[in-house]
């Protein structure tokens, strides 16, 4: 019998949408997956739903959490997951996804910040960072 427990966490700042000049963070959450067999890898899936708020070229590359750097995978609301940004249009909704627990690289945060997580991205060829300040726990149903 394989058992999996899941905890969903929402990353929000004062229960309001977090705005950046280049994009708007609509939702950020993660779920912990615990496999039901010995020696299996526990993973955490992070999901970020954003709206593009610029007409410039935008590329997301990394997410830092707990001194670990993770590669970001990107999809449109009805598209496939890719590790390169689908060509977004102004006001498109896209999803960023990170899997922690399988591949990670220990790496210090590239900038000093007070947040819980940091998203690295580029606008045209300028490197930028977006801080996620707060992590709030939301319990999900037990899945079997």
N, CA, C and O atoms as a GROMACS GRO file, in nm:
protein
  576
    1UNK      N    1   0.084  -0.118   0.000
    1UNK     CA    2   0.000   0.000   0.000
    1UNK      C    3   0.088   0.124   0.000
    1UNK      O    4   0.180   0.136   0.082
    2UNK      N    5   0.061   0.216  -0.091
    2UNK     CA    6   0.136   0.341  -0.100
    2UNK      C    7   0.051   0.452  -0.040
    2UNK      O    8  -0.064   0.472  -0.079
    3UNK      N    9   0.111   0.524   0.054
    3UNK     CA   10   0.043   0.634   0.122
    3UNK      C   11   0.114   0.764   0.091
    3UNK      O   12   0.237   0.767   0.082
    4UNK      N   13   0.041   0.869   0.074
    4UNK     CA   14   0.101   1.000   0.048
    4UNK      C   15   0.028   1.104   0.130
    4UNK      O   16  -0.094   1.112   0.127
    5UNK      N   17   0.104   1.184   0.204
    5UNK     CA   18   0.043   1.294   0.278
    5UNK      C   19   0.085   1.424   0.214
    5UNK      O   20   0.197   1.436   0.164
    6UNK      N   21  -0.002   1.520   0.216
    6UNK     CA   22   0.023   1.646   0.150
    6UNK      C   23  -0.013   1.761   0.242
    6UNK      O   24  -0.117   1.760   0.308
    7UNK      N   25   0.074   1.859   0.247
    7UNK     CA   26   0.045   1.984   0.318
    7UNK      C   27   0.060   2.097   0.218
    7UNK      O   28   0.164   2.109   0.154
    8UNK      N   29  -0.041   2.178   0.204
    8UNK     CA   30  -0.035   2.291   0.112
    8UNK      C   31  -0.003   2.418   0.190
    8UNK      O   32  -0.063   2.444   0.294
    9UNK      N   33   0.089   2.493   0.139
    9UNK     CA   34   0.130   2.618   0.203
    9UNK      C   35   0.107   2.730   0.103
    9UNK      O   36   0.138   2.715  -0.016
   10UNK      N   37   0.053   2.839   0.149
   10UNK     CA   38   0.032   2.955   0.062
   10UNK      C   39   0.131   3.064   0.100
   10UNK      O   40   0.147   3.096   0.217
   11UNK      N   41   0.197   3.119   0.001
   11UNK     CA   42   0.291   3.227   0.022
   11UNK      C   43   0.221   3.357  -0.014
   11UNK      O   44   0.195   3.383  -0.132
   12UNK      N   45   0.191   3.438   0.086
   12UNK     CA   46   0.118   3.560   0.059
   12UNK      C   47   0.171   3.671   0.147
   12UNK      O   48   0.228   3.645   0.252
   13UNK      N   49   0.152   3.794   0.104
   13UNK     CA   50   0.189   3.910   0.185
   13UNK      C   51   0.059   3.977   0.228
   13UNK      O   52  -0.008   4.041   0.148
   14UNK      N   53   0.025   3.962   0.354
   14UNK     CA   54  -0.095   4.024   0.412
   14UNK      C   55  -0.222   3.990   0.334
   14UNK      O   56  -0.312   4.073   0.322
   15UNK      N   57  -0.230   3.869   0.281
   15UNK     CA   58  -0.347   3.820   0.206
   15UNK      C   59  -0.382   3.907   0.086
   15UNK      O   60  -0.498   3.907   0.043
   16UNK      N   61  -0.287   3.979   0.031
   16UNK     CA   62  -0.309   4.060  -0.088
   16UNK      C   63  -0.219   4.009  -0.199
   16UNK      O   64  -0.120   3.941  -0.174
   17UNK      N   65  -0.254   4.041  -0.322
   17UNK     CA   66  -0.168   4.007  -0.434
   17UNK      C   67  -0.039   4.085  -0.424
   17UNK      O   68  -0.039   4.203  -0.389
   18UNK      N   69   0.072   4.019  -0.455
   18UNK     CA   70   0.202   4.084  -0.449
   18UNK      C   71   0.233   4.136  -0.589
   18UNK      O   72   0.234   4.059  -0.686
   19UNK      N   73   0.259   4.265  -0.599
   19UNK     CA   74   0.283   4.326  -0.730
   19UNK      C   75   0.429   4.361  -0.748
   19UNK      O   76   0.497   4.403  -0.654
   20UNK      N   77   0.476   4.343  -0.867
   20UNK     CA   78   0.609   4.382  -0.911
   20UNK      C   79   0.585   4.456  -1.042
   20UNK      O   80   0.488   4.426  -1.111
   21UNK      N   81   0.670   4.550  -1.078
   21UNK     CA   82   0.647   4.620  -1.205
   21UNK      C   83   0.641   4.526  -1.326
   21UNK      O   84   0.575   4.557  -1.425
   22UNK      N   85   0.710   4.412  -1.319
   22UNK     CA   86   0.718   4.322  -1.433
   22UNK      C   87   0.613   4.211  -1.433
   22UNK      O   88   0.580   4.157  -1.538
   23UNK      N   89   0.560   4.176  -1.314
   23UNK     CA   90   0.458   4.072  -1.305
   23UNK      C   91   0.381   4.088  -1.175
   23UNK      O   92   0.425   4.156  -1.083
   24UNK      N   93   0.265   4.023  -1.169
   24UNK     CA   94   0.182   4.022  -1.049
   24UNK      C   95   0.173   3.877  -1.002
   24UNK      O   96   0.132   3.789  -1.078
   25UNK      N   97   0.210   3.853  -0.876
   25UNK     CA   98   0.199   3.720  -0.818
   25UNK      C   99   0.056   3.702  -0.767
   25UNK      O  100   0.015   3.766  -0.671
   26UNK      N  101  -0.018   3.612  -0.832
   26UNK     CA  102  -0.157   3.586  -0.793
   26UNK      C  103  -0.166   3.483  -0.682
   26UNK      O  104  -0.248   3.495  -0.591
   27UNK      N  105  -0.082   3.381  -0.691
   27UNK     CA  106  -0.090   3.272  -0.594
   27UNK      C  107   0.046   3.203  -0.588
   27UNK      O  108   0.113   3.188  -0.689
   28UNK      N  109   0.084   3.162  -0.469
   28UNK     CA  110   0.206   3.085  -0.449
   28UNK      C  111   0.178   2.982  -0.342
   28UNK      O  112   0.133   3.015  -0.233
   29UNK      N  113   0.206   2.857  -0.374
   29UNK     CA  114   0.176   2.750  -0.279
   29UNK      C  115   0.275   2.637  -0.296
   29UNK      O  116   0.347   2.630  -0.396
   30UNK      N  117   0.279   2.548  -0.197
   30UNK     CA  118   0.357   2.427  -0.214
   30UNK      C  119   0.290   2.312  -0.145
   30UNK      O  120   0.210   2.330  -0.053
   31UNK      N  121   0.324   2.192  -0.189
   31UNK     CA  122   0.273   2.073  -0.123
   31UNK      C  123   0.387   1.977  -0.102
   31UNK      O  124   0.473   1.958  -0.188
   32UNK      N  125   0.387   1.914   0.016
   32UNK     CA  126   0.489   1.815   0.051
   32UNK      C  127   0.436   1.677   0.017
   32UNK      O  128   0.324   1.642   0.053
   33UNK      N  129   0.518   1.601  -0.051
   33UNK     CA  130   0.480   1.466  -0.090
   33UNK      C  131   0.569   1.366  -0.016
   33UNK      O  132   0.692   1.371  -0.028
   34UNK      N  133   0.507   1.278   0.060
   34UNK     CA  134   0.579   1.175   0.134
   34UNK      C  135   0.542   1.040   0.073
   34UNK      O  136   0.428   0.996   0.087
   35UNK      N  137   0.636   0.975   0.006
   35UNK     CA  138   0.604   0.846  -0.055
   35UNK      C  139   0.581   0.740   0.051
   35UNK      O  140   0.628   0.753   0.164
   36UNK      N  141   0.509   0.637   0.015
   36UNK     CA  142   0.472   0.534   0.109
   36UNK      C  143   0.564   0.413   0.108
   36UNK      O  144   0.522   0.305   0.152
   37UNK      N  145   0.687   0.427   0.061
   37UNK     CA  146   0.778   0.313   0.065
   37UNK      C  147   0.916   0.358   0.111
   37UNK      O  148   0.952   0.475   0.098
   38UNK      N  149   0.991   0.266   0.165
   38UNK     CA  150   1.121   0.295   0.229
   38UNK      C  151   1.221   0.345   0.124
   38UNK      O  152   1.222   0.298   0.010
   39UNK      N  153   1.303   0.439   0.164
   39UNK     CA  154   1.413   0.496   0.085
   39UNK      C  155   1.367   0.580  -0.034
   39UNK      O  156   1.449   0.619  -0.116
   40UNK      N  157   1.240   0.608  -0.043
   40UNK     CA  158   1.192   0.694  -0.151
   40UNK      C  159   1.219   0.840  -0.113
   40UNK      O  160   1.224   0.874   0.005
   41UNK      N  161   1.237   0.924  -0.212
   41UNK     CA  162   1.269   1.064  -0.188
   41UNK      C  163   1.143   1.145  -0.157
   41UNK      O  164   1.045   1.140  -0.231
   42UNK      N  165   1.148   1.218  -0.046
   42UNK     CA  166   1.041   1.312  -0.013
   42UNK      C  167   1.062   1.435  -0.099
   42UNK      O  168   1.175   1.481  -0.115
   43UNK      N  169   0.955   1.488  -0.154
   43UNK     CA  170   0.966   1.607  -0.239
   43UNK      C  171   0.870   1.716  -0.194
   43UNK      O  172   0.772   1.690  -0.123
   44UNK      N  173   0.900   1.835  -0.235
   44UNK     CA  174   0.812   1.949  -0.214
   44UNK      C  175   0.795   2.017  -0.348
   44UNK      O  176   0.893   2.052  -0.413
   45UNK      N  177   0.672   2.037  -0.390
   45UNK     CA  178   0.640   2.105  -0.515
   45UNK      C  179   0.596   2.247  -0.483
   45UNK      O  180   0.504   2.268  -0.403
   46UNK      N  181   0.661   2.344  -0.544
   46UNK     CA  182   0.625   2.485  -0.528
   46UNK      C  183   0.557   2.532  -0.656
   46UNK      O  184   0.603   2.502  -0.766
   47UNK      N  185   0.448   2.605  -0.642
   47UNK     CA  186   0.372   2.655  -0.757
   47UNK      C  187   0.351   2.806  -0.741
   47UNK      O  188   0.312   2.853  -0.635
   48UNK      N  189   0.377   2.880  -0.848
   48UNK     CA  190   0.358   3.025  -0.849
   48UNK      C  191   0.275   3.062  -0.971
   48UNK      O  192   0.315   3.034  -1.084
   49UNK      N  193   0.162   3.124  -0.949
   49UNK     CA  194   0.075   3.169  -1.058
   49UNK      C  195   0.096   3.320  -1.072
   49UNK      O  196   0.075   3.395  -0.976
   50UNK      N  197   0.137   3.363  -1.190
   50UNK     CA  198   0.165   3.505  -1.210
   50UNK      C  199   0.102   3.556  -1.340
   50UNK      O  200   0.072   3.479  -1.431
   51UNK      N  201   0.083   3.688  -1.345
   51UNK     CA  202   0.037   3.756  -1.466
   51UNK      C  203   0.151   3.846  -1.513
   51UNK      O  204   0.205   3.925  -1.436
   52UNK      N  205   0.187   3.833  -1.639
   52UNK     CA  206   0.292   3.917  -1.696
   52UNK      C  207   0.240   4.061  -1.704
   52UNK      O  208   0.130   4.086  -1.753
   53UNK      N  209   0.321   4.155  -1.653
   53UNK     CA  210   0.279   4.294  -1.644
   53UNK      C  211   0.375   4.386  -1.720
   53UNK      O  212   0.388   4.504  -1.686
   54UNK      N  213   0.442   4.333  -1.821
   54UNK     CA  214   0.534   4.412  -1.902
   54UNK      C  215   0.530   4.363  -2.046
   54UNK      O  216   0.495   4.248  -2.072
   55UNK      N  217   0.564   4.449  -2.136
   55UNK     CA  218   0.572   4.411  -2.278
   55UNK      C  219   0.715   4.375  -2.316
   55UNK      O  220   0.741   4.341  -2.432
   56UNK      N  221   0.807   4.384  -2.221
   56UNK     CA  222   0.948   4.350  -2.244
   56UNK      C  223   0.967   4.199  -2.234
   56UNK      O  224   0.880   4.128  -2.182
   57UNK      N  225   1.082   4.150  -2.283
   57UNK     CA  226   1.113   4.007  -2.275
   57UNK      C  227   1.142   3.970  -2.130
   57UNK      O  228   1.222   4.035  -2.063
   58UNK      N  229   1.076   3.865  -2.081
   58UNK     CA  230   1.085   3.823  -1.942
   58UNK      C  231   1.126   3.676  -1.937
   58UNK      O  232   1.070   3.593  -2.009
   59UNK      N  233   1.225   3.642  -1.851
   59UNK     CA  234   1.271   3.504  -1.837
   59UNK      C  235   1.296   3.474  -1.690
   59UNK      O  236   1.369   3.547  -1.623
   60UNK      N  237   1.233   3.366  -1.639
   60UNK     CA  238   1.251   3.322  -1.502
   60UNK      C  239   1.353   3.209  -1.501
   60UNK      O  240   1.349   3.122  -1.587
   61UNK      N  241   1.446   3.211  -1.404
   61UNK     CA  242   1.549   3.106  -1.406
   61UNK      C  243   1.566   3.029  -1.277
   61UNK      O  244   1.586   2.908  -1.283
   62UNK      N  245   1.559   3.093  -1.160
   62UNK     CA  246   1.590   3.022  -1.036
   62UNK      C  247   1.500   3.065  -0.922
   62UNK      O  248   1.445   3.175  -0.920
   63UNK      N  249   1.486   2.972  -0.826
   63UNK     CA  250   1.416   3.000  -0.701
   63UNK      C  251   1.508   2.956  -0.587
   63UNK      O  252   1.562   2.846  -0.589
   64UNK      N  253   1.525   3.043  -0.487
   64UNK     CA  254   1.606   3.011  -0.370
   64UNK      C  255   1.514   2.997  -0.250
   64UNK      O  256   1.431   3.084  -0.222
   65UNK      N  257   1.529   2.884  -0.179
   65UNK     CA  258   1.458   2.860  -0.054
   65UNK      C  259   1.555   2.784   0.037
   65UNK      O  260   1.620   2.689  -0.007
   66UNK      N  261   1.566   2.827   0.162
   66UNK     CA  262   1.650   2.758   0.261
   66UNK      C  263   1.792   2.730   0.210
   66UNK      O  264   1.842   2.619   0.223
   67UNK      N  265   1.855   2.831   0.154
   67UNK     CA  266   1.993   2.821   0.104
   67UNK      C  267   2.011   2.718  -0.006
   67UNK      O  268   2.121   2.667  -0.025
   68UNK      N  269   1.906   2.686  -0.078
   68UNK     CA  270   1.914   2.597  -0.193
   68UNK      C  271   1.858   2.668  -0.315
   68UNK      O  272   1.760   2.742  -0.307
   69UNK      N  273   1.922   2.644  -0.427
   69UNK     CA  274   1.879   2.703  -0.554
   69UNK      C  275   1.814   2.593  -0.638
   69UNK      O  276   1.866   2.482  -0.650
   70UNK      N  277   1.698   2.627  -0.696
   70UNK     CA  278   1.624   2.532  -0.778
   70UNK      C  279   1.594   2.591  -0.915
   70UNK      O  280   1.573   2.712  -0.929
   71UNK      N  281   1.594   2.505  -1.015
   71UNK     CA  282   1.557   2.544  -1.150
   71UNK      C  283   1.406   2.560  -1.158
   71UNK      O  284   1.332   2.482  -1.099
   72UNK      N  285   1.360   2.662  -1.230
   72UNK     CA  286   1.218   2.689  -1.247
   72UNK      C  287   1.169   2.631  -1.379
   72UNK      O  288   1.232   2.649  -1.483
   73UNK      N  289   1.055   2.562  -1.374
   73UNK     CA  290   0.988   2.515  -1.495
   73UNK      C  291   0.864   2.601  -1.516
   73UNK      O  292   0.798   2.640  -1.421
   74UNK      N  293   0.834   2.629  -1.641
   74UNK     CA  294   0.731   2.728  -1.674
   74UNK      C  295   0.627   2.668  -1.768
   74UNK      O  296   0.660   2.591  -1.858
   75UNK      N  297   0.500   2.706  -1.746
   75UNK     CA  298   0.394   2.668  -1.839
   75UNK      C  299   0.290   2.779  -1.844
   75UNK      O  300   0.277   2.859  -1.751
   76UNK      N  301   0.218   2.781  -1.953
   76UNK     CA  302   0.101   2.870  -1.960
   76UNK      C  303  -0.015   2.795  -1.897
   76UNK      O  304  -0.004   2.676  -1.868
   77UNK      N  305  -0.125   2.864  -1.876
   77UNK     CA  306  -0.237   2.803  -1.805
   77UNK      C  307  -0.290   2.678  -1.874
   77UNK      O  308  -0.347   2.591  -1.807
   78UNK      N  309  -0.273   2.666  -2.003
   78UNK     CA  310  -0.320   2.546  -2.072
   78UNK      C  311  -0.210   2.481  -2.155
   78UNK      O  312  -0.238   2.409  -2.251
   79UNK      N  313  -0.084   2.504  -2.117
   79UNK     CA  314   0.027   2.451  -2.195
   79UNK      C  315   0.106   2.345  -2.121
   79UNK      O  316   0.073   2.309  -2.008
   80UNK      N  317   0.210   2.296  -2.186
   80UNK     CA  318   0.296   2.196  -2.124
   80UNK      C  319   0.405   2.265  -2.043
   80UNK      O  320   0.434   2.383  -2.063
   81UNK      N  321   0.464   2.190  -1.951
   81UNK     CA  322   0.572   2.244  -1.868
   81UNK      C  323   0.701   2.243  -1.948
   81UNK      O  324   0.735   2.143  -2.011
   82UNK      N  325   0.773   2.355  -1.944
   82UNK     CA  326   0.901   2.368  -2.014
   82UNK      C  327   1.001   2.433  -1.921
   82UNK      O  328   0.962   2.499  -1.824
   83UNK      N  329   1.131   2.415  -1.950
   83UNK     CA  330   1.230   2.483  -1.868
   83UNK      C  331   1.274   2.614  -1.933
   83UNK      O  332   1.367   2.679  -1.884
   84UNK      N  333   1.210   2.653  -2.039
   84UNK     CA  334   1.229   2.785  -2.097
   84UNK      C  335   1.092   2.850  -2.107
   84UNK      O  336   0.991   2.783  -2.129
   85UNK      N  337   1.090   2.979  -2.093
   85UNK     CA  338   0.964   3.052  -2.088
   85UNK      C  339   0.892   3.047  -2.221
   85UNK      O  340   0.950   3.084  -2.324
   86UNK      N  341   0.766   3.002  -2.222
   86UNK     CA  342   0.689   3.017  -2.345
   86UNK      C  343   0.684   3.166  -2.378
   86UNK      O  344   0.693   3.249  -2.288
   87UNK      N  345   0.671   3.199  -2.501
   87UNK     CA  346   0.671   3.341  -2.537
   87UNK      C  347   0.547   3.406  -2.479
   87UNK      O  348   0.436   3.387  -2.530
   88UNK      N  349   0.565   3.483  -2.370
   88UNK     CA  350   0.448   3.542  -2.305
   88UNK      C  351   0.409   3.673  -2.371
   88UNK      O  352   0.491   3.745  -2.427
   89UNK      N  353   0.283   3.700  -2.363
   89UNK     CA  354   0.231   3.828  -2.410
   89UNK      C  355   0.190   3.907  -2.287
   89UNK      O  356   0.165   3.850  -2.181
   90UNK      N  357   0.182   4.034  -2.302
   90UNK     CA  358   0.139   4.121  -2.194
   90UNK      C  359   0.005   4.071  -2.140
   90UNK      O  360  -0.088   4.048  -2.216
   91UNK      N  361  -0.005   4.054  -2.010
   91UNK     CA  362  -0.123   4.010  -1.936
   91UNK      C  363  -0.148   3.859  -1.944
   91UNK      O  364  -0.252   3.812  -1.899
   92UNK      N  365  -0.055   3.780  -2.000
   92UNK     CA  366  -0.067   3.634  -1.997
   92UNK      C  367  -0.054   3.584  -1.854
   92UNK      O  368   0.019   3.641  -1.773
   93UNK      N  369  -0.125   3.476  -1.823
   93UNK     CA  370  -0.109   3.408  -1.695
   93UNK      C  371  -0.020   3.288  -1.718
   93UNK      O  372  -0.047   3.205  -1.805
   94UNK      N  373   0.088   3.279  -1.639
   94UNK     CA  374   0.178   3.164  -1.649
   94UNK      C  375   0.198   3.104  -1.511
   94UNK      O  376   0.166   3.166  -1.409
   95UNK      N  377   0.250   2.982  -1.509
   95UNK     CA  378   0.277   2.911  -1.385
   95UNK      C  379   0.425   2.877  -1.378
   95UNK      O  380   0.483   2.830  -1.475
   96UNK      N  381   0.486   2.901  -1.261
   96UNK     CA  382   0.623   2.860  -1.234
   96UNK      C  383   0.616   2.743  -1.137
   96UNK      O  384   0.537   2.745  -1.042
   97UNK      N  385   0.697   2.640  -1.162
   97UNK     CA  386   0.695   2.522  -1.076
   97UNK      C  387   0.838   2.480  -1.043
   97UNK      O  388   0.927   2.483  -1.128
   98UNK      N  389   0.858   2.442  -0.918
   98UNK     CA  390   0.988   2.394  -0.871
   98UNK      C  391   0.965   2.267  -0.790
   98UNK      O  392   0.871   2.259  -0.711
   99UNK      N  393   1.051   2.168  -0.811
   99UNK     CA  394   1.047   2.046  -0.731
   99UNK      C  395   1.170   2.043  -0.642
   99UNK      O  396   1.282   2.038  -0.691
  100UNK      N  397   1.149   2.046  -0.513
  100UNK     CA  398   1.259   2.039  -0.416
  100UNK      C  399   1.266   1.897  -0.363
  100UNK      O  400   1.163   1.835  -0.336
  101UNK      N  401   1.387   1.846  -0.347
  101UNK     CA  402   1.405   1.713  -0.291
  101UNK      C  403   1.472   1.619  -0.388
  101UNK      O  404   1.534   1.522  -0.346
  102UNK      N  405   1.460   1.645  -0.517
  102UNK     CA  406   1.523   1.560  -0.617
  102UNK      C  407   1.655   1.624  -0.660
  102UNK      O  408   1.762   1.568  -0.638
  103UNK      N  409   1.648   1.740  -0.721
  103UNK     CA  410   1.768   1.812  -0.764
  103UNK      C  411   1.771   1.946  -0.693
  103UNK      O  412   1.676   2.024  -0.700
  104UNK      N  413   1.881   1.973  -0.625
  104UNK     CA  414   1.899   2.102  -0.563
  104UNK      C  415   2.047   2.130  -0.552
  104UNK      O  416   2.129   2.038  -0.548
  105UNK      N  417   2.080   2.256  -0.547
  105UNK     CA  418   2.218   2.296  -0.533
  105UNK      C  419   2.226   2.393  -0.417
  105UNK      O  420   2.154   2.493  -0.413
  106UNK      N  421   2.313   2.364  -0.322
  106UNK     CA  422   2.332   2.456  -0.211
  106UNK      C  423   2.391   2.585  -0.267
  106UNK      O  424   2.494   2.583  -0.335
  107UNK      N  425   2.326   2.694  -0.239
  107UNK     CA  426   2.372   2.823  -0.290
  107UNK      C  427   2.320   2.933  -0.201
  107UNK      O  428   2.202   2.935  -0.165
  108UNK      N  429   2.407   3.025  -0.166
  108UNK     CA  430   2.365   3.140  -0.086
  108UNK      C  431   2.271   3.226  -0.169
  108UNK      O  432   2.279   3.228  -0.292
  109UNK      N  433   2.182   3.297  -0.100
  109UNK     CA  434   2.096   3.391  -0.171
  109UNK      C  435   2.184   3.493  -0.244
  109UNK      O  436   2.282   3.540  -0.185
  110UNK      N  437   2.154   3.528  -0.366
  110UNK     CA  438   2.240   3.621  -0.443
  110UNK      C  439   2.232   3.766  -0.394
  110UNK      O  440   2.321   3.846  -0.423
  111UNK      N  441   2.128   3.799  -0.321
  111UNK     CA  442   2.114   3.934  -0.264
  111UNK      C  443   2.069   3.921  -0.119
  111UNK      O  444   2.016   3.817  -0.079
  112UNK      N  445   2.088   4.024  -0.043
  112UNK     CA  446   2.040   4.026   0.095
  112UNK      C  447   1.892   4.060   0.092
  112UNK      O  448   1.850   4.158   0.030
  113UNK      N  449   1.813   3.979   0.160
  113UNK     CA  450   1.669   4.004   0.166
  113UNK      C  451   1.615   3.943   0.294
  113UNK      O  452   1.682   3.862   0.358
  114UNK      N  453   1.497   3.982   0.332
  114UNK     CA  454   1.435   3.936   0.456
  114UNK      C  455   1.325   3.833   0.431
  114UNK      O  456   1.255   3.795   0.525
  115UNK      N  457   1.309   3.788   0.309
  115UNK     CA  458   1.198   3.699   0.276
  115UNK      C  459   1.226   3.553   0.300
  115UNK      O  460   1.336   3.514   0.342
  116UNK      N  461   1.126   3.472   0.273
  116UNK     CA  462   1.135   3.326   0.286
  116UNK      C  463   1.184   3.261   0.157
  116UNK      O  464   1.244   3.153   0.160
  117UNK      N  465   1.158   3.325   0.043
  117UNK     CA  466   1.197   3.271  -0.087
  117UNK      C  467   1.233   3.386  -0.179
  117UNK      O  468   1.196   3.501  -0.155
  118UNK      N  469   1.307   3.353  -0.284
  118UNK     CA  470   1.353   3.454  -0.379
  118UNK      C  471   1.345   3.398  -0.519
  118UNK      O  472   1.395   3.289  -0.546
  119UNK      N  473   1.281   3.471  -0.610
  119UNK     CA  474   1.272   3.431  -0.750
  119UNK      C  475   1.370   3.516  -0.830
  119UNK      O  476   1.370   3.638  -0.819
  120UNK      N  477   1.454   3.451  -0.910
  120UNK     CA  478   1.547   3.520  -0.998
  120UNK      C  479   1.491   3.524  -1.139
  120UNK      O  480   1.443   3.422  -1.189
  121UNK      N  481   1.497   3.641  -1.203
  121UNK     CA  482   1.446   3.653  -1.340
  121UNK      C  483   1.519   3.764  -1.414
  121UNK      O  484   1.593   3.842  -1.353
  122UNK      N  485   1.497   3.771  -1.544
  122UNK     CA  486   1.558   3.875  -1.627
  122UNK      C  487   1.450   3.947  -1.706
  122UNK      O  488   1.356   3.887  -1.756
  123UNK      N  489   1.466   4.080  -1.716
  123UNK     CA  490   1.383   4.162  -1.802
  123UNK      C  491   1.477   4.217  -1.908
  123UNK      O  492   1.574   4.286  -1.876
  124UNK      N  493   1.449   4.185  -2.034
  124UNK     CA  494   1.544   4.206  -2.143
  124UNK      C  495   1.673   4.137  -2.100
  124UNK      O  496   1.674   4.014  -2.093
  125UNK      N  497   1.780   4.209  -2.070
  125UNK     CA  498   1.903   4.143  -2.025
  125UNK      C  499   1.944   4.189  -1.885
  125UNK      O  500   2.059   4.170  -1.845
  126UNK      N  501   1.850   4.248  -1.812
  126UNK     CA  502   1.877   4.296  -1.676
  126UNK      C  503   1.831   4.192  -1.575
  126UNK      O  504   1.715   4.152  -1.576
  127UNK      N  505   1.923   4.148  -1.486
  127UNK     CA  506   1.891   4.049  -1.383
  127UNK      C  507   1.816   4.117  -1.269
  127UNK      O  508   1.856   4.223  -1.222
  128UNK      N  509   1.706   4.054  -1.224
  128UNK     CA  510   1.625   4.107  -1.115
  128UNK      C  511   1.586   3.994  -1.021
  128UNK      O  512   1.599   3.877  -1.054
  129UNK      N  513   1.539   4.033  -0.901
  129UNK     CA  514   1.497   3.936  -0.800
  129UNK      C  515   1.365   3.981  -0.740
  129UNK      O  516   1.338   4.100  -0.727
  130UNK      N  517   1.282   3.883  -0.703
  130UNK     CA  518   1.154   3.909  -0.640
  130UNK      C  519   1.148   3.831  -0.510
  130UNK      O  520   1.165   3.710  -0.510
  131UNK      N  521   1.125   3.900  -0.400
  131UNK     CA  522   1.122   3.839  -0.268
  131UNK      C  523   0.979   3.799  -0.230
  131UNK      O  524   0.885   3.877  -0.248
  132UNK      N  525   0.965   3.678  -0.176
  132UNK     CA  526   0.839   3.633  -0.120
  132UNK      C  527   0.858   3.636   0.031
  132UNK      O  528   0.942   3.565   0.085
  133UNK      N  529   0.779   3.720   0.097
  133UNK     CA  530   0.805   3.753   0.237
  133UNK      C  531   0.743   3.662   0.340
  133UNK      O  532   0.800   3.643   0.447
  134UNK      N  533   0.630   3.604   0.313
  134UNK     CA  534   0.556   3.534   0.416
  134UNK      C  535   0.511   3.397   0.368
  134UNK      O  536   0.475   3.381   0.251
  135UNK      N  537   0.513   3.300   0.456
  135UNK     CA  538   0.465   3.166   0.425
  135UNK      C  539   0.357   3.130   0.526
  135UNK      O  540   0.383   3.127   0.647
  136UNK      N  541   0.237   3.103   0.477
  136UNK     CA  542   0.125   3.068   0.565
  136UNK      C  543   0.079   2.926   0.534
  136UNK      O  544   0.060   2.891   0.418
  137UNK      N  545   0.061   2.846   0.636
  137UNK     CA  546   0.021   2.709   0.622
  137UNK      C  547  -0.130   2.697   0.597
  137UNK      O  548  -0.211   2.758   0.667
  138UNK      N  549  -0.164   2.618   0.496
  138UNK     CA  550  -0.304   2.581   0.471
  138UNK      C  551  -0.307   2.430   0.466
  138UNK      O  552  -0.232   2.369   0.390
  139UNK      N  553  -0.391   2.368   0.546
  139UNK     CA  554  -0.396   2.222   0.547
  139UNK      C  555  -0.479   2.172   0.430
  139UNK      O  556  -0.580   2.231   0.394
  140UNK      N  557  -0.434   2.064   0.372
  140UNK     CA  558  -0.504   2.002   0.261
  140UNK      C  559  -0.561   1.868   0.305
  140UNK      O  560  -0.534   1.823   0.416
  141UNK      N  561  -0.637   1.805   0.220
  141UNK     CA  562  -0.696   1.675   0.256
  141UNK      C  563  -0.588   1.566   0.255
  141UNK      O  564  -0.490   1.574   0.181
  142UNK      N  565  -0.608   1.465   0.337
  142UNK     CA  566  -0.520   1.348   0.335
  142UNK      C  567  -0.550   1.269   0.208
  142UNK      O  568  -0.664   1.233   0.182
  143UNK      N  569  -0.446   1.243   0.131
  143UNK     CA  570  -0.465   1.169   0.005
  143UNK      C  571  -0.413   1.027   0.020
  143UNK      O  572  -0.310   1.004   0.084
  144UNK      N  573  -0.483   0.933  -0.038
  144UNK     CA  574  -0.441   0.793  -0.029
  144UNK      C  575  -0.426   0.735  -0.168
  144UNK      O  576  -0.391   0.618  -0.182
   0.00000   0.00000   0.00000
